[in-house]
Amino acid sequence: MSREINRMAVVGAGVMGTGIAQIAAQAGIQVLLFDNREGAARTARDNLKQTLDTLVSKGKVQGGDALATLDRVQVATSLTELKDVDLVVEAIIERLDAKQALLAQLEAVVADDCILATNTSSLSVTSIARECRRPERVAGFHFFNPVPLMKVVEVIDGLASDPRVGDRLQALAARMGHRGIRASDTPGFIINHAGRAYSTEALQMLKEGIAEPAEIDRILREGLGFRMGPFELFDLTALDVSHPVIESIYNQYYQEPRYRPAALTRQMLEAGFVGRKAGRGFYRYANGQKVDAPQPQAVPVVEVLPPVWLGTENEVDHANLTTLLEQLGAKVEQGATPSSEALCLLAPYGLDATSAAVFFATDPARTVCIDPLLDIARYRTLMPTPATRVDMRNAAHALLARDGVGVSVISDSVGFVAQRMLAMIVNLAGDIVQQRIASVEDLDEGVRRGLGYPQGPLAWGDSVGARRLLTILERMTQLTADPRYRPGPWLRRRATLGLSLRHVEPTLT
Ligand SMILES: NC(=O)c1ccc[n+]([C@@H]2O[C@H](COP(=O)([O-])OP(=O)(O)OC[C@H]3O[C@@H](n4cnc5c(N)ncnc54)[C@H](O)[C@@H]3O)[C@@H](O)[C@H]2O)c1
């Protein structure tokens, strides 16, 4: 069970199988490629040749290496040719019965110590292995598309898997230049599970009418540094792929509110508005490019600005915002209470503007909130109460946009956009680690590589402060009465004890 893998087979020569064959062959492994569709494996090998030729022409691969790589990939015309391999990775159609049947056929051909790995993205590895004579040799080996570029693979232990099988797959992943992250067999494994926060919280915001998709995307991209906004991502992935995943993970976790789907994406799916490939999703597209995308909100012209009274929850926020407001030319009031003409600019955590006005005892008609979690030198989110006067909202917008930094004005929302999104991401990540689905390191590294987030969620949570995130979640839970926002034990305990979110308790002996 511990010998190195030198010969492997890939069954299913589609998008994923071809990519897996490529990185394995590039790592010096002999690969047999099989597909039950006539000519498919041959075509996949031809496609691989083209890919390698392109890499050579771009100077990314030496000509000799490309030839050697291609030479290592051979087409098998029947499963019996796979009898001598050390590992089979199946990347066939995502259907439980088909995968179970394939493993049964393979067990009749391969040696007893040959590993059978599945690239399933949504089925249970335990269920796939259920009918096997030796279920202990089955594990998940879940790559991401495009395989050569997404340098992460989930190594999944089913309930019956021998841990040494996963160890060998992790060693193989490292040889192929991929980071193998270890997951227990749970819905969505690590990366698709952790990704639930970004997608479903964005939909939740839309459901609450906080802002248009483009505005939410802009805040998360420019304010928090995500490569794509959640709605841009939905359009790229396409709702015919992502909506069923949202529903499936929600149901597999027995309607856990943290994973709650939205009616909107089902409707869009039924209308055929699945995203970029359909020309219409949350945005409209022509030739794969966005068209008529909403422009940033126009900055109102305000001749005379009122003085500003600032309400913050801590001294650092107070100092930062005072400096900014003075740089922008505002007259900042110093009194304990605002004057009768002041714009009341509040910087709360986890509150909506309505409850912030109550918390700071300001006039709701003159209250506008600014998100203090965002780096205000980079992007600013403003949020009036439902009672805020238009002249006060415009004054806040005009003032905060004076230096050209982007500003989004949203409707009243608990935790603005960025606070609630980041709190959800970190809380969910803590839950994944608490449930022992993954280690802290694998979770953070997997999300960074697999989802492209600027930081691993737990490291990100530490940089923002666990205590602050706990406050956001507690207040959101209280204000919404929605258990979706309840702080999980991982985050709550570490925040309460002043520990890092990456802190792991010593194991019990
Ligand atoms: N496409 C992705 O982004 C992605 C990402 C991660 C995991 N996956 C998983 O990888 C697997 C393959 O996905 P894909 O996108 O490469 O699919 P694909 O449709 O591109 O390729 C599947 C291939 O498997 C072949 N096939 C089907 N049944 C077979 C069988 N019984 N025996 C041999 N060959 C068979 C088909 O002919 C086809 O060539 C699925 O389990 C999928 O969930 C896909």
The ligand as an ORCA input file, in Angstrom:
! r2SCAN-3c Opt
* xyz 0 1
  N     -16.099     19.557    -15.545
  C     -15.762     19.990    -14.334
  O     -15.605     21.193    -14.090
  C     -15.532     18.995    -13.234
  C     -14.783     19.379    -12.117
  C     -14.516     18.447    -11.122
  C     -15.006     17.180    -11.227
  N     -15.760     16.818    -12.307
  C     -16.228     15.432    -12.381
  O     -15.413     14.717    -13.289
  C     -16.181     13.717    -13.949
  C     -16.102     13.908    -15.449
  O     -16.502     15.214    -15.769
  P     -16.153     15.884    -17.181
  O     -16.563     17.301    -17.073
  O     -14.769     15.543    -17.588
  O     -17.196     15.116    -18.127
  P     -17.158     14.913    -19.698
  O     -18.564     14.728    -20.118
  O     -16.317     15.955    -20.361
  O     -16.386     13.524    -19.865
  C     -16.880     12.301    -19.407
  C     -16.341     11.216    -20.305
  O     -16.630      9.969    -19.703
  C     -17.031      9.065    -20.731
  N     -17.822      8.023    -20.081
  C     -19.070      8.098    -19.610
  N     -19.426      6.918    -19.038
  C     -18.353      6.097    -19.164
  C     -18.085      4.761    -18.754
  N     -19.005      4.055    -18.111
  N     -16.888      4.234    -19.029
  C     -15.949      4.949    -19.701
  N     -16.152      6.230    -20.104
  C     -17.324      6.787    -19.838
  C     -17.786      9.905    -21.717
  O     -17.797      9.289    -22.975
  C     -16.980     11.202    -21.690
  O     -15.959     11.206    -22.652
  C     -17.579     13.811    -13.363
  O     -17.680     12.925    -12.276
  C     -17.634     15.243    -12.881
  O     -18.565     15.444    -11.835
  C     -16.020     17.689    -13.322
*
